[in-house]
Amino acid sequence: MQPFWSVFRFLKLAIGVVALLPAAALGGISSDEFPGDSSWYFHADLQEMRNGDGGRALHDWLDREVFEDLRDELGIDLAREAHRVTAFSGEESGVALVLEGPLEERSKDKILALASDAQQFESHRHKGRDYHFVRGEFESESGNIEIDNLDDGAYFSFALDDKLLMTSTEEQMRELLEQKGRIRGQRSHSNAILVLSAERSLVQAGVQTGELSTDDGDGWDSSLLRNAEQVALLVADARGMLAIEAQMIAVSREKAEALGNIARGLLALQAFSDDMDPELREVLNNTTIDVEDSVLKLTLALDPDVVIAQLDE
């Protein structure tokens, strides 16, 4: 079952970025919205999740697993106030996060108060817009929310309407302030990171596989990473179901074909297992694996409850 559930592990990892970093159109984002040297990206349309039958279950999971602690400890309700979150990392520009939504003034005040208790806190101004620098450990009043990995510091700003900006470098913060929360996209960059999109995108994520590592050199997952250049994921609302598409750009057409054959064979073997759960059997029967040139593509549509069950494992 490893090849199939690898999709869910990647989905869980991608969604987890929301918790790790700060812990528009219906068509989502495109490759034009990331620097040419981007190594990974993550985008979640929380407003679309709230409004769609399929996405609502995913939003409820995020609310329970990510936002509940922030709401209880800080009184900040990102499940309600945040509409979209986009994060990415560039080789030179570092990590950046843009959270869009009508954050309440009291939420901003609480974030500022929390940051001001850090070991280092500074306020700056760039072309009439304020931003702040924070470094070191700090925690919520009860001590249940701690930020202890900012040894190099981070920058954040509320200067743009309905946006929270966070970056790891001052240069990136200043550029985002100048460009109203957007960046100069990669456009025709020769090694552009793969971005999948759909009309009602809920989650989009991608990574240059050189950024990933495994604990050992064995297993299907490790083989995939050794033979892949990029991996991308898309989750969209499809009439109450969650349509999932994962694509991998292999190092060659031959590698893509070989991995595709391995995945099809393993899925076929598992589908004939006598002790398989009926819901899982249905999932496997609805999974399609295609190879086109050096791109391996997996597509399926799932009941939201099945996705949430896997995220909870």
N, C-alpha and C positions, 0 to 999 in steps of 0.2 A: 504493500500500500504506500510505500514511501513516495513514489512520483506524484500520486494524486494529492496526498496530504501536504506535500511540500508547498503547494499553492496556498493552503490555509496558513501554514507557518509564515510564509512571506506576507500574506495579508495581515496576520497578527503583528508581525514585526513593523509593517508600514504604519498601521494604526497606532502602534505604541510610540511612534515618533512624537505624536501630539503630547503624550504624557511626559516624555523625556525632555523636550525642549523648553516648554514654558512651565513644566511641573513645578460683474462677473456673469458670467452667462451660464445658462443651463448646460451648455456644451463643455463646461469646465475649463481647463487650461490647455495650452499648446506649447510646442517646443520653443516658440518665440519668446516665452516668458522666463527662460532660464539662461544663465551665462553659458558661453560655449565650452567652458571647462567644468561644467557641472558633473559631480560624481554620483549624486543621488538627489531625488526630489520626492516630495509627498504633498498631496493636495486632498483635502476633504471638504465637501460642500455640505455643511451641517444644516443649512436652511433647506436644501433639496431633500435631505434625509427626513427632516421633520414633516415635509409636505407630501411625501410619497408613501404608498402602502408598503413597498418593499424596503425602503430605506429607514422606515420608522423603527424597526427592530434593531437595526445597526446603530441608530442614534441612541436608543435606549441602552444598548451595551456600552457605548462610549460614555454615556451619562453615569452609568453604574461603575464602570471600571476606571474612568479618567477624571470626570468632572465632579463626582460626589465629594471627594476629599477636599477639593478647592472650595466647594460650596459650604461644607461643614466647618472647615477651619478658617477660611478667609471671608466667607460671605459673598464670594464672587460666583455668579451663576453663568459660566461660559456655555452651558447647554442651552441657555436661553439668549444670552447676549451675543454670542459668537455666531456669525453666519458662514464664514469660510476661513480655512487656515491653509496656508501654503508655506512649506519649508523646503530649502534646498541647500546644497553645499557646493562651492566652487573651489578649485585647487588653490587659486590665489585670493579670492574674495572671502573665503570662509563660509560659515553657516549663517543663514538668514531665515527669519520667520516673519510672515505677515499674517496677522489675525485681523479679519474684517468683521465688523459688526458694531452696533451702537452700544459700546461699553458705557455703563453708567458712571457718573462722576465719582460716586462712592467706591466703585470698583477700582478706578484709577488711583484714588487716594489710598486705598488699602495696599495696592501693589507698590506704590511709592513709599509708604510707611514701612513695609516689609523690607524693601531694598535699602532704605536708609539705615537700617540696623546692621547692615553687612560690615565687614571689616574695612571696606573702602567704598565710598559712595561719592560721586561727583556729578555735577550738573554742567552741561555745556550748551552752546547755542551755535547754530549754523544757518546762515542766511535767514535769520528771524525765526527759526524753529528750534525748540528746546529738545535736547536728548540727554540721557543720563548714562553713567558708567557705574557698574557694580562689580566688586571682586570679593571673593572669600565666602565663608560660611555665613548663612543666616537661616532663621527658622520662624515658623508661625508662633503665635503667642502660646499655644499649647505644646509646641514642640513636635507636633505630629507631621508637619510638612517641613522638610529640610532641603536646602540647596547647598551641596558641599563639593560640587565639582567645577566651580568657577575660578580655578586657580589663575587662569589667564584673563578672567574678567569677561563681561558682556555689556553690550549697549542696548538700550531700549528707549522708545519714544512714543508719546501719545500726540505728537504735534499735528498729525494729519487727521482729518475728520474720519471717525468711525474706523480707525486702524490702530493696532498695536504693532510696532515694529521691534524686532529683536535681531541683533547681529553679533557676530564674534569679532568683527573688526570695525574700527571707526570709519575707514574708507567706505565700506559697504553701507553703513548707516547714513553717511552723508549723501551717498548716491541715491539711496531710497528716499530720503527726504527731498532731494532735488527732483526726482522723477515721480513724486506723488505715490510712493509705495510700489513702484514697478522698477524693473531693471532692463538694461539693454540686452535683448534676447540673443540667442545663438544663431537664429535664422539659418544661414547656409553653412554653418560650421561643419567641417568634414567629418568630425567624430561626434556629431550631435547626439545627445542622449535621447533614447526612444521614449516617446510619449503617446500613450493610447488614449483615445477620446471617444465619447458617445454623447447622444443628445441629452441624456439625463444622468451624467456622471456623478457618482457619489464619492468614490475614492480613486485616485490616480497615484501611482507610485512607480519609481524606477530606480535602477542602480547600475553603475558600472561594476561588473563583478569583481574587479580588482580590489574593490572596497570591502568585499566580504571575505571571511575566513572560516574555516571549519576546524573542529577539534582534532580530526585525524584525516588520513588520506583515503579512507575506505567509504563504501556506500555510494548509493545512487546520487545523493545530493552533492557529494564531493566531486564525483565524476562530472556532474552537470556544471559546477562552477569552474572546473579546470578547462572545460571545453566551451564555455560561454564568454562572450564579451559584454553583453548587456542582458538584463532581465527587466521586464515592465509588467505592470498589473493594472487592470481596470475593473472596477465594480460599478455597475449601473443599475438603475431601477427599471425593470421591464415588466410593467403591468402586474405589480405585486410580487414578482420574483426578483432575485438578485442575479443579474447576468454577470458572469465573471469571465474575463479574458486575460490570459497570461501569455506573454511572448518572450522568447529567448533568441537572441542573435548569437549563433554559434560561431566558432572560429573558422568554420568552413562548411560548405554545403554537405560534404560527406559526414561530418560530425553531426550536423542537424538531422540528417537521414538516419544515422545510427541511433541517436538518442530517441528519435521519434519511434523507431521500431522497438526499442527496448521498452519505452513507455506503453506503447500499444500492447505489447506482449504481457507485461506485468498487469495491466488493467484487465486484460482478457482472462488471465489466470485467476485473479481475485474475484472476477464476476461469477466464476463457476464454483466458488467456495460454498459448501453446504451450510456452514454456520454463520454466514454473513447476514447482517441486519438488513431487512427489506428496504429500509430507507437508503442505506448505503448502496445496495445493489442498484436501486433506481438512479442514484447519482452516477454510478459508473456507466450505466447503460446510456446516460445522456451526456457523457463526456466525449468530446470530439478532439482528436489530435491531428493536426495538419502540418505539413512541412512545405515551405516554398522557398527555394534557393537555400539560404543559410538561416532562415527564420523558422523556429519551431513554435507552433501556436496551439494553445489549449483553450477550449471554450466550453462553457456549460451554464445552465440556468438552475438555480437552487431555491428551494423554499428558504426564506430568511431564518426560520427556526433551526435549520440544519447548519447554516453558517455560524449562528450564535453558539450552538452546541459545541462546535469545533473550536471557536475562539475561547470558550470557557475551559477547554481541556488543558 
